[in-house]
């Protein structure tokens, strides 16, 4: 019964993060990615601090000793990743963005092998290759010739940029000893502060429609707060390796939510998404010790401390 409840928590965390893609695309039709990123963390920072205190009872002085790493993590993950993703959503759509982002566990495993000298077995290497093939199918729409002639779309490149930002974020996070929700809350503080000069130059605006306001509220409450808490609780009980398998639900949930809101699904996205999920499963399924995780809505499969 207890394990079943933990599995439910992990599934719900991915469901909430999937909604970030769909609602993020909707909200960026009304406000800029800069405004959405700023308000996401400005509204979430105090509840995140409260969640950290209630769940982890952190030593804030110890957390502050790692302020340089938290600042770097904030710039890469909470600001950089989020800005790139929200900018991409209006150009490539939630479904394509989610399928391309699903390669993140494979890119992190590959980066860890290259820069941290982690060993990959043959099955893991096969999984990484398969995942990249799946993303290629999505990026090309099944037509490699067209890609050669026209190049990548701007939206696709922005998603790839967000994947790379989160990959670096994930590798650096392994050096942190601060508990994950506490780390996220501290980084949210940095995100708000470091974005102040940017918004002073560009200005910010809130959604003008009730639907946009509800979308922003969803992003603040569910992906930014509830998702973190549920994932941390679930992963701490069942272990990071087993929890990582639930990452495969993220693109699936995104497609379901997008279809419910009237999106259309193209065949290359279906085929490519299935290939990506298969590749990621092979990459994660064979891992032992260091394993998947998530932080926020991004994917962080082999982080030591941080969970999605």
N, C-alpha and C positions, 0 to 999 in steps of 0.2 A: 504493500500500500504506500509506504513512504517513498520507495523508488519510483512508483508510478506518478506520484505527485511531483517529484523532481523532474521527471521526463516532461510532465505537463508544463512546468515552469520554463524549461529549456525551449519547448515548442512555442510557448507564448512569447518569449523573448524574441525569437526569430520572426514571429508574426508581427510584433510591434516594430521591429526594425524594417521589415518589408514595407509596412505602411509609410515609413519615412520616404521611400522612393516615390510612391504614388502621391502622397500628400505634398511632398516637396515639389514635385512637378506642378501640382495645382497652385500652390502658394506663390511660386516664382512667376506665375503669369500675372500676379498683382504687385509683387514687390521684388526688389533686386535680390540676387543671391547674398550680397553683403548684408542687407537688412535682415534677411531670414537667418543667416548665420549668427549675427549679433543678437537678435532677439531670442533665438533658440537658447543660447547660453546665458544671456542676461536674465531670462525668466526662470531658467533651470538651476542657476548656481546656488541659490539659497536652499531650495529643496534637496539638491544633491549633498550639500554640506550637512543638512539634517539627516538624510539617509545614511551618510557615512558615520555620523555620530551614533545613530541608533543601532546600526548593523555591525559596524567594525570597532567602535569605541577607540578611535585612533589616538596615537600620541602626536599631536600637531607639531610639536617641536622637532620630532624626528622626521616628519613629513617635510617640514620646511628646510631641513638640511639638504634635501635633494632638489632645491628650488631650481637649479640650473637645468636639471633633466626635465623637471615638470614644465619649465618654460619652453624648452625645445619640443617636448611632446605636445604642448598646447599649440604651438605654431604649426607643427606638422599634422597633427591628428584632428584636433578640435576646430582649428581655423582653416588650415590648408586643405585637408581632406574634404571638409564640409563645403567650403567655398567652391572647390573644383567640382564636387558632385552636384551641388545645386545649380551651378552654371551649366553643367552638362545636361541636366534633366530636361530643360526647355528645348534642347537641340536634338537629343537622341531618344528621349522618352524613358519612362520608368522601367519598362520591361528590358530593353536593350542594356540600360545601365546596370540593372540588377544582374543580368546574365554575365556581362563583362566583369563586373565586380566579384562575381562568384569565383573567379580565378585567384583571388587574393590568398587563400590558403596555400595554393601551389607556388605563387610567387614568393611568399614568405619562406616556405620550405626550401626553395631554390636559393634565395638570398642567404639563408642561414647556412646552407652548405658551402656557398662561395665565400662568405665573409666571416662566418663563425666556425667554419670547418666541421660542421655537423655531417655525419655520414648518412647517405641515402642508399637504400637497397634498390634492387632492380625494379621491384614493383612500384616503389615510390617514383623512380625516374620515369617509368612508363606512365604513371598517373599524371605527372607534370606535363609530359609530352601530349597526352590525350587531352588534358585541360586546355593547353594552348591551341590545339587543333580545334576544339570546340569554340573558343573565343574567335579564332580566325574565321570560322564559318559565320559567326554572328557579324563580325566586322565587315566581311565581304558580301554578306547577303547570299552566300553560296556561289559568288562569281568572282574568282580571283583576278580574272582579266580586267574586270571593271575597276577593281582596287588599284591595279597597276596603272590604269589610264587616268583615274580620277583622284586617287589617294584616299586617305582616311578622312572621314567627316570631322568637323571641329568638335562636335559633341562626343564622339567616340574617343578622340584624343584627350579631351578633358577627363573622361572616365578613367582612361589609362593613367593619366597624371594622378588622379585620386588614388588609384591602386598602388602606384609607386610611393606616394606620400605615406599611405598606410603601411606599406611594407617596411619602410625605414622606421616609422613610428613603432612598429611591432618589435623590430630588432632592438631598438634602444630601450623599449619598455622592460626588456629582460634584465636590465641593470637595476631596476627600481626595487626597493624593499618596501615601499609604501603600499598598504593594502589597496586593492583596485578601485573601490568606490571612492575612497579618500583621495587617491591619485586623480581620479576623474574630476572630483569636486575642486581640488586645488588647481588643476589645469583649466577648469571652467572659469575660475577667477582670473587666471592669466589671459584667457581668451577674451574676456570682456574688456580687461584693461588694455591689452595690446591692440584691440580693434578700435579703441576710442579715437586715435589720430586718423584712422582710415574713414570712420563715419563722420568725423568733423569735416573732412574734405568732400566726401561724396553725399553726405546726408543719409537719413534713413526714413522709412515710411512703414506704416502698419497696413495690413490688408484692408481693402475698402469694402469687401462684401462679407456677409455672415459666413459663407462657405470658406473664404480665405482665412477668416479669424478662427474658425473651428479647426482648419487644417494646421494653423500655427499652434493652437492649443494642443492638438494631438501630438505634434512633433516635440513640444516641450515636455508633455506629461508621459507619453508612452515610450518613444525611442530613447529619449534623453534620461529619463528617470526610472520608470518601471522596468524597462528592458535591462538596464544595468543590474538592478537589484535582483530580478528573477534569475538572470544568467549566473550571477555570482553565487546565489544560494544553491541553484541546481548543480553547477559545475563543482562546487565544493563538496557536494554529497556523492555524486556519481563518478567524479574524476574527470580531468580535462580531456583525456583521450576519447572516452565514451561520449562526453558532451559535444566534442567536435563534430561527430557525425551529424548532429542536428543542424549544423551550418548548411547542409544541403537543402534544408527546408526554405532558406531565405529566398532564392530565386523562384521557387515554386509558389510560395505565399505571395510574392510580388506579382506574379502573373495572375493569380486568382483574384487578388484585390483590384489589379488594373482592369481585368475583364469585367469585374462587377461594376466598375465605373465607366464602362463603355469603350475601353481600349480594344484595338484589333491586334490579333496575334499572327505574325507572319511565320511561314514554315521554317525559314532559316534560323529564326530565334528559337523555335521549338527544338529543332535538330541540334543546333549548337549548344543550347542550354542543357539538353540531355547528355551530350558528350562532355561538357564541362563538369556536370555533377558526377558523372562516372569517373572522370579523371581526378577530381578532388577527393572522391571517396577512396580511390586507390592510394592517393598520396597520404591521406589521414589514417586510413584503416590499418596501415602497417606500422604506424609510428608508435613508439613506446617511450615513456618518460616525458619528454617535452611534447606538448600537444596543443590542440586548437583552442582558440578562444576568440572572444569578440569584445570590442569596446565601443559602446555607443551603437552605431549601426554598421560601422566598418567591421572587417574581419581580421582577427589576430590569432591565427591558429596555433602558433608555437610559443606564444608569450608565456613566461614563467609565472608571473603574478596576475596579469590582467586577463579577464575572461573575454568578447565580440565580439 
